[in-house]
Amino acid sequence: MIIGNYSSKLTQGRRLAIPSKFRTKLGKKLIVARWYENCLVLVSQNNWEALLTKLSGKSEFLTSPVRDTDRFILGSAFEVQPDSQGRVLLSEDLVKHANLDSEVVFIGLGDRVEIWSKSDWNKRQLYLSENASELIEKVAKDERT
């Protein structure tokens, strides 16, 4: 299981060092793509299809929401392999999508890692802290229906 959070630096050349704890869990073949709330997602190649199934469900129909999810995620996805120092090269589009500057935060979320700009993560963390009770109530309510 991938858990915890770690900070890293993005170089001017768009190289990003993945924390060693996460590299150990993720393996050598990775997928990085746009994700929600203006961050990126990093997942092992082995877990990539399972993640996509979670997103679009098991629908056999390519409805408009499924197509748009595919466009958003798959259209931005890149296969990456960390170099000997654990760094990957991010595309300019991914860096722009996530508003990444020199300070980056990695968040381990079980089967995936989110990559956030430090400033955006600080804002999101504040929101989560202020709304945690309402969020769990909503999740519980949705599970009952």
N, C-alpha and C positions, 0 to 999 in steps of 0.2 A: 504494500500500500504506500502511496506517495502522499506524504503529509508534511506540514511545516511551511515556513516561508524564509526566503533568503534574498539578500541583496546582491546585485552585481553591477557592473559598469558596461555600457555600450560604447564601443570605440567610435571614433570619427569615420572609420571604414565600415561601420555597421556590423562589427564582430561582437558577439555576445557570449560570455563564458557561462555555461550551464553549471550550476552547483553540482559538485561531485556526488552528493547524496542522491540527487535526482538522476544524474547520468547512470549511476549504478542500477537504479530501478527501471529506467526507461530503455536502456540498451544502446546500441550503436546506430540503429536505423530509426530516424525520427521523422515525424511530420509536424510542421508548424503552419498555422493558418490564422486568418482573422477569426475573432471570437466576439462575443457579445460584450456590451458595456465598454467598448473601445479598448479591449485588451487582445492578446494573442493566446492561442492554445498550442501547447506542445504535448505530443502524445507519441508513444512507441508505435512503430509501424504495425506491430501485432495487435494493438488495441484500437487502431484507426477505424476499422469497419464497425466494431462494436459501438464506438462513439457515434458514428453516423447513423446507426440503427436507432440509438436512443433519441437522436434529434428528429428524424423523419418518421419514426415508428416503423411498423412492419407493413405499411400500406403498399399494396401492389399497384396503386394508382398514382400517377405523377400529377398530383393536384398542384395548383398554383403555389400554395405555401411550401410544398415539398420541393418544387422546382426552385423557388426563391432561396430556400435554405441551402440547397445544393450549390446554387450560384454564389451565395455569400461565403460558404465554407470551402467547398471544393475548388471554386474558381480562384481562391487565394492561397491554396495549399501548396507547400513545397516540401520535397523530401530533403532532409539535411542529415549530415553525418558530422559529429563533432571531430575537430582536429585533435592532435596529440595533447593540446592544452585544454580540451573540453569546450572549445569555442565553435560557434556556428555563424555563418554569414546570413544576415536577414536581408530580404529584399527591401528596396526603398518604399514600396507600397505598404508592406507590413509595418515598417517603422512609422510611417505617416499615420496609418490606421490607429495604432496604439499610442500615438503622441509620445513616442519614446525619445528621451533625451539621455544624458549620461547616466542618470540614476534609474535603475530597473529593479523591480521586485518580482520574484518567482513565488507563486502560491501553489503548494501541493494539494490536490483535491481528489485523492483516492486513485483514480485511473488516468488522471491528466494533470498537467501543470498549466496555470495561467501566467502570462507575462504581462506586467503592468508598468506604466511609468510610475515612478515613486509618488509624484504629486497626485495623479489620478487614483492610485491605490489609497493614499491617505484620505482622500475625499470619500472613496467608497467604503473604507473601513469605518469612518465616522457615521455614514449613513447606516451601515449594518449595526453598529453599536446602538444607535438611537432607535432602530426599528426591529431589533431581533425578536422581541416578543410578538409583534404583529405578524412578522414573517412566518414564524413557526405555527401560529394559529391559522394562517392562510393555508399553509402546507397541509396541516392536519384536516382542515375543512375540505380541501380539494381531494384528499385521500378517501374521505367518507362518501363523497358523491360519485 
